[in-house]
């Protein structure tokens, strides 16, 4: 996904409270809403941690965008 507008739309789908950060709980909830009920809390935490370059426990748009760049 190289289109930044599509990436922003996807990010906003995960960022349920609109604070500009995706938490593990938001990630888990969004995945369930998109049809993947198998993403557990620990799995969501691992996904966020793998992309969380500043180790704050959340995923910013910049981190999300960077992870899409490959």
Buried (B, 14 or more C-beta within 10 A) or exposed (E): EEEEEEBBEBBEEBBBEEEEBBBBBBBBBBBEEEEEEEBEEEBBBEBBEEBBEEEEEBBBBEBBBEBBEE
